[in-house]
Amino acid sequence: MVASRSDLSRSDIVSALHDLVGEAQVVTNAQELREASVDRFKKYSAVHGIYDGPIPAAIVTARSTEDVVKVLAFADAHLVNVVPRTGRTATEGGLETIVEDSIVLDGSQMNAILRIDPVDMMATVQCGVPLQVLEDTLRAQGLTTGHSPQSKPIAQMGGLVATRSIGQFSTLYGGIEDMVVGLEAVFPGGGVSRIKNVPRRAAGPDIRHIAIGNEGALCFITEVTVKLFAFQPENHRFLGYLVDSLPAGVDGLRRIITEGYRPSVARAYSEEDAAQHFAHFAGGRSVVVVVAEGPRGVADATAEGVERIFADIPHERVDPALIEEWFDGLNWGQDKIDAEKRTMLEQAHLGYTTEVSIDWSSVEELFESVMRRARTEFPRAADLTMLGAHSSHSYQTGTNLYFVYDYNIDCDPRDEITEYHEPLNAIVVEEALRLGGSMVHHHGIGKYRTPWTLEEHGSAYPMLEVLKRGFDPNGIMNRGTIYPVAAAE
Ligand SMILES: Cc1cc2nc3c(=O)[nH]c(=O)nc-3n(C[C@H](O)[C@H](O)[C@H](O)COP(=O)(O)OP(=O)(O)OC[C@H]3O[C@@H](n4cnc5c(N)ncnc54)[C@H](O)[C@@H]3O)c2cc1C
């Protein structure tokens, strides 16, 4: 717990918020506050009703940029910690209210689609628009953002931008950082900055990136404009291969990308991970999944190129219909989250993930070293029911590895994080850093990877630090997120 630095008591903070935005927008219900103190990093203790960190003073439901301005100006003046949130699908502790008497600033009611422009190919939305709602609206008009993270049914545009999220079709459309044209953000003190929507500019450093990926530690994103693309599902081509190992599959991905093909999806699963995802056809082998899309000629040429590359790699073909079917059930809505809660309670079993990125030349070593250390050094290795990885986002120079670990929990729910999740997460992060990769590919640093923020950035860390000092000089934005608490003082 981090002590409050405010001159105001908890009840003073609540009554000041009543005056600022009206009582109807200030939530102080005890259970809602408890639930607002954590995110999915603490999903196991939360499902057991354990909330042992500081409980926020209030949740403020912002209905406009002006509300956000008022709250951030007040919090800055009185040194009250603010935790921004939208869809609440965060997995790395970014929503944890580690400072006493924090304000959770909720943008989920700022949920208007403001403009869809099919000529300049842009959509402008408020931060609380769920991506699924935007996509459904766009697809009805033959358009798409191209963004499709697994959390699409629940995650909202503010959080998706704030975490540098990435979706299943990233090889063609990129991550959210490739999609954002412009945005509006409110800074501590209440200053509003609008970054205008232009196709490109060379007017100094790209200031969009101060907001993209800030995880609520620098500013509150209120509005976002993203690019649009034609949605042509009739041209989608699905390809699947059973291969001998994850490295063999990743080598296929490397060739696809470096030979110049841009399928929307290019994934390779280790045998263990494939057995979980594709139980009905993997047969103990690694699985490669590719989707080609775009105008028909482009999709066909991409699929042909991929087929030619895999002709050189020993494989067995998978029926494309099985791959297409698998995509239909991939996303996580509330139904899957509820089912997971039941499993956690009934079976004391859960799964977590840690995603990192790495150059092509080090993928195999990273995979092997994490598997070895988790099996031999992790004291509770006997409780692991699944340990594997997949590569799901590839680039000219390398790829990501998304490690997946499931385990039976044989301890007090309060200790699950320290006994299981943290040591496994640490092995993945340490190995990625040792091999020159990044410790986080797309979930954000949150609060649980901050022990390695300095090592991640090395001599570039002062560049990151100066952003905090410059944009949040009083340190009120989501303390302990991205920046380790001590270093952010
Ligand atoms: C089942 C599941 C699948 C997932 N799949 C993917 C995936 O495929 N790809 C991927 O990238 N991620 C994935 N995630 C992680 C998560 O969905 C993303 O990080 C997502 O971008 C978070 O959006 P959100 O609206 O839920 O944000 P929240 O959870 O509300 O917040 C996330 C972080 O952003 C900050 N924040 C939120 N809103 C704002 C704002 N308006 N201004 C400033 N800061 C803000 C918060 O303080 C927090 O640090 C998955 C998560 C789950 C649970």
The ligand as a Gaussian input file, in Angstrom:
#p B3LYP/6-31G(d) Opt

LIG

0 1
 C       -9.807000     -12.498000     -22.190000
 C       -8.854000     -11.387000     -22.538000
 C       -8.278000     -11.358000     -23.794000
 C       -7.386000     -10.334000     -24.122000
 N       -6.875000     -10.303000     -25.388000
 C       -6.063000      -9.286000     -25.736000
 C       -5.553000      -9.214000     -27.064000
 O       -5.848000     -10.049000     -27.919000
 N       -4.739000      -8.174000     -27.365000
 C       -4.422000      -7.221000     -26.438000
 O       -3.677000      -6.297000     -26.773000
 N       -4.880000      -7.284000     -25.183000
 C       -5.703000      -8.268000     -24.808000
 N       -6.193000      -8.324000     -23.531000
 C       -5.824000      -7.278000     -22.559000
 C       -6.834000      -6.106000     -22.520000
 O       -8.050000      -6.467000     -23.102000
 C       -6.258000      -4.915000     -23.252000
 O       -5.174000      -4.421000     -22.521000
 C       -7.250000      -3.776000     -23.498000
 O       -6.623000      -2.863000     -24.346000
 C       -7.727000      -3.065000     -22.266000
 O       -8.834000      -2.236000     -22.621000
 P       -9.932000      -1.851000     -21.526000
 O      -10.889000      -0.906000     -22.154000
 O      -10.514000      -3.053000     -20.933000
 O       -9.038000      -1.054000     -20.480000
 P       -8.991000      -1.132000     -18.892000
 O       -8.843000      -2.521000     -18.432000
 O      -10.120000      -0.357000     -18.328000
 O       -7.621000      -0.344000     -18.610000
 C       -6.397000      -0.825000     -19.060000
 C       -5.271000       0.164000     -18.725000
 O       -5.456000       1.362000     -19.455000
 C       -5.710000       2.467000     -18.587000
 N       -6.841000       3.205000     -19.180000
 C       -8.083000       2.735000     -19.428000
 N       -8.813000       3.687000     -20.022000
 C       -8.035000       4.768000     -20.150000
 C       -8.229000       6.063000     -20.685000
 N       -9.404000       6.440000     -21.194000
 N       -7.194000       6.932000     -20.664000
 C       -5.993000       6.560000     -20.141000
 N       -5.763000       5.360000     -19.605000
 C       -6.764000       4.465000     -19.621000
 C       -6.030000       1.868000     -17.237000
 O       -5.643000       2.723000     -16.173000
 C       -5.239000       0.570000     -17.263000
 O       -3.908000       0.817000     -16.894000
 C       -7.060000      -9.344000     -23.165000
 C       -7.664000      -9.370000     -21.908000
 C       -8.555000     -10.373000     -21.588000
 C       -9.189000     -10.363000     -20.245000

